[in-house]
């Protein structure tokens, strides 16, 4: 697995019980059970309202999930005390890095989630040139995402496949041939307006945030794509692309 920030990538190999099992110096490794909170889904979030005069409560109107908290347990063995100090500084820098991605490559494939270091890192010296550590990363979005998949067409309809188990917000890109573009999924619409003659590269629309790279969204019904194959229709474009990142809890 890897811890990825804007300025650094720390790759932890294997699953080692103790740092003494590492075969070479200058090696990062996961310790046994070093991915707490990754494989388990976060706790459900809901609110129960009591039924006056009756036992129990009404069923919750909405159920969601808490944020995901990943406990990364690892170890490092360096070539000298200098390399050990440098390794600790790299971990400490993650606390100030802003967004930290937790990327795990296992038998299922490569999945990742993004968050921030939410607790003080814990270091435990194992020897003069080795130490163990624990790092807590809180991910506001609890979903784990696979690599983005791109679908493209020059026609007026595109079938998009969401291979994940959760509804996802796509990223839509298009080359307009009119000052108004309409994108439809079922009964939901996105209507973009702008000077299509001034567009120098594909217009990008992030359906999660409602951000677009050029022009304005006159209507935004917040499109999400359910698992399976979803048909996306569009009018007023020459080139149309949809990028999806399949997600699992």
C-alpha positions as CSV (number, residue, x, y, z in Angstrom):
1,X,0.0,0.0,0.0
2,X,1.0,3.6,-0.4
3,X,0.5,7.0,1.4
4,X,0.4,9.7,-1.3
5,X,0.6,13.4,-0.8
6,X,1.2,16.3,-3.1
7,X,5.0,16.2,-2.4
8,X,5.7,12.6,-1.4
9,X,4.9,8.9,-1.9
10,X,5.6,6.4,0.8
11,X,5.2,2.8,-0.3
12,X,4.8,0.1,2.3
13,X,5.5,-3.4,1.1
14,X,4.2,-6.8,2.2
15,X,2.8,-7.7,5.6
16,X,5.6,-8.2,8.1
17,X,5.1,-9.2,11.8
18,X,8.2,-7.3,12.9
19,X,10.7,-5.1,11.2
20,X,13.3,-7.9,11.8
21,X,11.7,-9.8,9.0
22,X,12.7,-7.2,6.5
23,X,15.4,-8.4,4.2
24,X,17.1,-5.2,3.4
25,X,17.7,-1.7,4.9
26,X,15.9,1.4,3.8
27,X,12.6,-0.5,3.6
28,X,9.1,0.5,4.6
29,X,6.6,-2.3,5.5
30,X,3.1,-2.9,6.8
31,X,3.0,-4.6,10.2
32,X,0.4,-7.4,10.7
33,X,-3.1,-5.9,11.0
34,X,-1.7,-2.6,9.8
35,X,-4.8,-1.5,7.8
36,X,-7.4,-1.1,10.5
37,X,-10.7,0.4,9.1
38,X,-9.9,-0.3,5.5
39,X,-11.7,-3.6,5.0
40,X,-14.5,-2.9,7.4
41,X,-17.4,-0.5,6.4
42,X,-17.8,2.6,8.6
43,X,-20.6,2.7,11.2
44,X,-24.0,3.6,9.9
45,X,-25.4,7.1,10.7
46,X,-29.1,7.5,11.4
47,X,-31.6,9.1,13.8
48,X,-34.5,7.4,15.4
49,X,-37.7,9.2,16.4
50,X,-39.7,7.7,19.2
51,X,-43.3,6.6,18.5
52,X,-45.5,8.3,21.1
53,X,-47.5,5.8,23.0
54,X,-45.9,2.8,21.4
55,X,-42.8,0.7,21.8
56,X,-39.7,1.4,19.8
57,X,-39.3,4.1,17.2
58,X,-40.1,5.1,13.6
59,X,-37.8,3.7,11.0
60,X,-35.2,6.4,10.0
61,X,-36.0,8.5,7.0
62,X,-32.4,8.5,5.9
63,X,-29.4,6.2,6.6
64,X,-25.9,7.1,5.7
65,X,-22.3,6.2,6.8
66,X,-19.8,7.9,9.0
67,X,-16.5,8.9,7.6
68,X,-13.8,6.2,7.2
69,X,-10.9,6.2,9.6
70,X,-7.9,4.2,8.4
71,X,-5.2,3.1,11.0
72,X,-2.0,2.5,9.1
73,X,0.5,0.5,11.1
74,X,4.0,0.1,9.7
75,X,7.7,-0.1,10.3
76,X,10.8,1.3,8.7
77,X,14.4,0.0,8.8
78,X,17.1,2.4,7.6
79,X,20.8,2.3,6.9
80,X,21.7,4.7,9.7
81,X,20.2,6.9,12.4
82,X,20.2,9.7,9.8
83,X,17.9,7.8,7.5
84,X,15.7,6.9,10.4
85,X,15.4,10.6,11.4
86,X,14.6,11.5,7.7
87,X,11.9,8.8,7.6
88,X,10.2,10.2,10.7
89,X,10.3,13.6,9.1
90,X,8.5,12.3,6.0
91,X,5.7,10.9,8.2
92,X,5.5,14.1,10.2
93,X,5.2,16.1,7.0
94,X,2.0,14.2,6.1
95,X,0.3,15.9,9.0
96,X,0.7,19.2,7.1
97,X,0.2,17.8,3.6
98,X,-3.5,18.6,3.3
99,X,-4.9,15.7,1.3
100,X,-3.4,12.3,1.9
101,X,-4.4,9.4,-0.3
102,X,-4.4,5.8,1.0
103,X,-3.8,3.5,-1.9
104,X,-4.1,-0.3,-1.4
105,X,-3.3,-2.9,-4.0
106,X,-4.6,-6.3,-3.0
107,X,-6.2,-9.4,-4.6
108,X,-9.3,-7.3,-5.6
109,X,-7.3,-4.6,-7.3
110,X,-6.1,-1.0,-6.7
111,X,-8.5,1.0,-4.5
112,X,-7.9,4.4,-2.8
113,X,-9.6,6.9,-0.5
114,X,-8.6,10.4,0.4
115,X,-8.4,12.2,3.7
116,X,-6.1,13.8,6.2
117,X,-3.9,12.9,9.1
118,X,-6.3,13.3,12.1
119,X,-4.1,12.3,15.1
120,X,-0.6,12.6,16.3
121,X,1.7,9.9,14.6
122,X,3.0,7.4,17.1
123,X,6.6,6.2,16.8
124,X,8.2,3.3,18.7
125,X,11.9,2.7,18.4
126,X,12.7,-1.0,17.7
127,X,16.5,-0.7,17.3
128,X,19.1,1.9,16.5
129,X,18.1,1.9,12.8
130,X,14.4,0.8,13.0
131,X,11.1,2.0,14.3
132,X,7.4,1.2,14.1
133,X,4.7,3.7,13.6
134,X,1.0,4.3,13.6
135,X,-0.8,6.9,11.4
136,X,-4.5,7.7,11.5
137,X,-6.1,9.0,8.3
138,X,-9.7,10.2,8.4
139,X,-11.5,10.2,5.0
140,X,-14.6,12.4,4.9
141,X,-15.8,10.4,1.9
142,X,-15.9,6.8,3.1
143,X,-16.0,5.2,-0.3
144,X,-13.0,3.4,-1.8
145,X,-12.5,4.2,-5.5
146,X,-10.9,2.3,-8.3
147,X,-9.0,3.7,-11.2
148,X,-11.0,6.1,-13.5
149,X,-12.6,4.6,-16.6
150,X,-13.3,6.8,-19.6
151,X,-16.1,6.3,-22.1
152,X,-16.3,8.4,-25.3
153,X,-18.5,8.9,-28.4
154,X,-19.2,11.3,-31.2
155,X,-22.9,10.3,-31.2
156,X,-25.9,11.6,-29.2
157,X,-26.0,8.7,-26.8
158,X,-23.4,6.9,-24.7
159,X,-23.7,3.8,-22.5
160,X,-21.6,4.1,-19.4
161,X,-20.7,1.1,-17.2
162,X,-20.4,1.6,-13.5
163,X,-18.6,-1.6,-12.3
164,X,-18.7,-0.6,-8.7
165,X,-21.3,-1.2,-6.0
166,X,-22.2,2.4,-5.2
167,X,-23.8,5.3,-7.1
168,X,-21.1,7.7,-8.3
169,X,-20.7,11.2,-9.6
170,X,-19.2,11.2,-13.1
171,X,-16.9,13.8,-14.6
172,X,-18.3,14.9,-18.0
173,X,-16.2,16.4,-20.8
174,X,-17.5,17.7,-24.2
175,X,-16.7,19.8,-27.2
176,X,-19.9,22.0,-27.9
177,X,-21.1,22.9,-31.3
178,X,-23.8,25.2,-30.0
179,X,-24.1,27.8,-27.3
180,X,-26.4,25.4,-25.3
181,X,-25.6,21.8,-24.4
182,X,-28.1,19.4,-22.7
183,X,-27.0,16.3,-20.9
184,X,-29.6,13.8,-19.8
185,X,-29.7,10.7,-17.5
186,X,-33.2,9.5,-17.0
187,X,-35.3,12.5,-15.9
188,X,-32.2,14.5,-14.7
189,X,-30.7,17.2,-16.8
190,X,-27.6,19.4,-17.0
191,X,-27.9,22.4,-19.2
192,X,-24.7,24.2,-20.1
193,X,-24.5,27.6,-21.8
194,X,-21.5,29.5,-23.2
195,X,-19.8,30.8,-26.3
196,X,-18.9,27.6,-28.0
197,X,-16.7,29.4,-30.5
198,X,-14.4,30.5,-27.7
199,X,-13.9,27.0,-26.3
200,X,-10.3,25.9,-26.9
201,X,-10.3,22.6,-25.1
202,X,-13.0,20.1,-23.8
203,X,-15.4,21.7,-21.3
204,X,-15.2,19.7,-18.1
205,X,-18.2,19.4,-15.6
206,X,-17.7,17.8,-12.2
207,X,-21.1,16.4,-11.3
208,X,-20.2,16.1,-7.6
209,X,-19.3,19.8,-7.0
210,X,-21.2,21.4,-10.0
211,X,-18.0,23.0,-11.2
212,X,-17.4,23.6,-14.9
213,X,-14.2,24.7,-16.6
214,X,-15.9,27.1,-19.0
215,X,-19.3,28.7,-19.4
216,X,-22.2,28.4,-16.9
217,X,-24.6,25.6,-15.8
218,X,-28.1,27.0,-16.2
219,X,-29.5,23.8,-14.7
220,X,-27.8,21.1,-12.6
221,X,-29.9,18.2,-11.3
222,X,-26.8,16.6,-9.7
223,X,-26.4,13.5,-11.9
224,X,-25.3,10.2,-10.3
225,X,-24.8,6.9,-12.1
226,X,-26.1,3.8,-10.4
227,X,-24.2,0.5,-10.6
228,X,-24.5,-1.2,-13.9
229,X,-25.0,0.2,-17.4
230,X,-26.5,3.7,-17.6
231,X,-27.5,5.5,-20.8
232,X,-26.4,9.2,-21.1
233,X,-27.9,11.4,-23.8
234,X,-26.5,14.7,-25.0
235,X,-27.4,17.4,-27.5
236,X,-25.3,20.2,-28.9
237,X,-21.9,18.5,-28.8
238,X,-19.4,17.0,-31.3
239,X,-17.2,15.1,-28.8
240,X,-18.5,13.7,-25.5
241,X,-16.7,11.8,-22.8
242,X,-17.7,10.5,-19.4
243,X,-15.2,9.5,-16.8
244,X,-16.2,7.3,-13.8
245,X,-14.3,6.0,-10.8
246,X,-16.1,2.8,-9.6
247,X,-16.6,2.8,-5.8
248,X,-17.1,0.3,-3.1
249,X,-17.8,0.7,0.6
